[in-house]
Amino acid sequence: MIAAYTLKSDQIATHTDGPIMAWYLRSVTWCAKHRWKTVAAGGLFFVISIVGLVLIPKSFVPEDDVGASSLMLEMPPGVRLEDTSAVSAAAYRILARQPEVTNIVESIGQSDDGVRTGELDISLVPRNQRKVSQHDWEDRVIKDLKAVPDAQLHFQRGGDDSGRDISIYITGDDPVLTDHTARQLVAEMQKLPELRDARINSDMPRPEILVKPHLDLASQLGVTVENISETIRIATLGDLDQNSAKFSLADRQVPIRVSLTEDSRKDLSTLENLPVPTASGGAVPLKAVADISFGVGPTRVRRYNQSRRISIEADLNGVEFGPAMKKINELPTLKHLPQGVQRVDVGTARWMNELVTNFAIAMATGVLMVFAVLVLLFARVLQPITILSSLPLSIGGAVFAVFITGYSLSLSVMIGFLMLMGIVAKNSILLVDFAIEEMRAGKDRLTAIREAGHKRARPIVMTTVAMVAGMMPVALGLGGDTEFRAPMAIAVIGGLITSTALTLVIVPAAFTLIDDVERWLAPKFGRVLVAQPGPPTAPGKPSHAAS
């Protein structure tokens, strides 16, 4: 703006086209004369882009490096607080030896599972002071933590409640068949090198007393199942609070719960000799009407849509989510599930499916909206197709840039694709709009195309260079939130480079084809839309329409 008022016309140097512009104009002329070959080359590039899009690894959201991690530990049921504390201390000693660790906070028994669970919150040094990312550090340390016995350890990952990279539900109405199928699937997943620590995430079996009544004998003695269960319950857990005697204090009453001592509950002979009341008012020993033994059983029953469900979880072993899920889907058990057993994707797998579907809807809706706006602006139906032909040319560059930089196709990359749809269309609009205006001014089509490329190539390249330069700091990770924004910037940079280079030569060729189609269709549609004049009507005689 300042230059418009300060520069003098006699001080402006004359500029002539250099060798690059001359080469570009020759290229445009050749592409316009060999338009079928040019458009076919663009179509081939798009096909290669789609193949690369299928082959590139896929993930949901890039792992954030927040400089903090959480280690979850789980012990078998029945352990004491001292046991969980000892395991937590062993894990702490391994973590404290890591040079990247600054602080560790231990918590035991904060979940509903009681003292058999714990959590270690770990603080790491800032990212610029570490040679590895947080994700790579966790993969390295978890191998050392395998030396901790009698505990299940994993780092909190993912966005669902499990905290694991992969979660799959196996559901069914037959508990035995569902459990067998789940265990068979876990055995197959444990053989995959892409996965680590594949296991069933269910409550570990806890010790319990198994009482099997002799129904015929109990009925003869006048003992009901309710009498047997009440005897065992009072002896092991105590009576219900509402049935217990109360100790009265000044401000409240405290229930008095009476039960056997812990040592007595471990002695089968003591339990077998518990008196069970009969209908006649007497009592018989418990062993006379039931078999008593120790066993293990589940702590709770989990369901999904009213069906028994088993959760299978695993962590990724240095691979992206997409390739790992592809290997899991090819396992024999999942490909041939028994009748009545279903597989349900949860967590990241479900979100990935939703992401692909919603992204396709967003892309299609965006392209249709752009097409509708272009039709209104140009007052033509087919030439906006020429503008939209530049959109597929950006996909290949974005995919190639993401691939060579080692990133995966994630949510941030897809956001970059959506950004490209708006940025790339601008280049085609500049070319097509200028060519149409030149043709309206009376120039032939080839001259109009050459003039559009001559006048619009510099602004197109200039805006592309400016956009690439603006994205470069983000792509290099010079700002915060590098893990999420860097893949997006790299995808935009790659897409801009290829789309700009190809748009300048392919769009002119596509313009000539669409222009020929318009000229061929215009007379045909004109005969349909414009009413043909009928024979003249004699004066005073009503026409057929009037009658």
Secondary structure, DSSP 8 states (H G I E B T S, - for coil): -HHHHH--GGG-------HHHHHHHHHHHHHHHTHHHHHHHHHHHHHHHHHHHHHS-B-SS-----SEEEEEEE--TT--HHHHHHHHHHHHHHHHT-TTEEEEEEEES-STTGGGEEEEEEEE--GGG-SS-HHHHHHHHHHHHTTS-S-EEEE--SSSTT-SSEEEEEEES-HHHHHHHHHHHHHHHTT-TTEEEEEE-S---EEEEEEEE-HHHHHHHT--HHHHHHHHHHHHT---GGGSEEEE-SS-EEEE-----HHHHT-HHHHHT-EEE-TTS-EEEHHHHEEEEEEEE-S---EETTEEEEEEEEEESSS-HHHHHHHHHTSHHHHT--TTEEEEE-THHHHHHHHHHHHHHHHHHHHHHHHHHHHHHHS-SSHHHHHHTTSTHHHHHHHHHHHHTT--B-HHHHHHHHHHHHHHHHHHHHHHHHHHHHHHTT--HHHHHHHHHHHHHHHHHHHHHHHHHHHHHHHTT-SS-HHHHHHHHHHHHHHHHHHHHHHHHHHHHHHHHHHHHHHHHHHHHHHHHS--------TT---TTT-
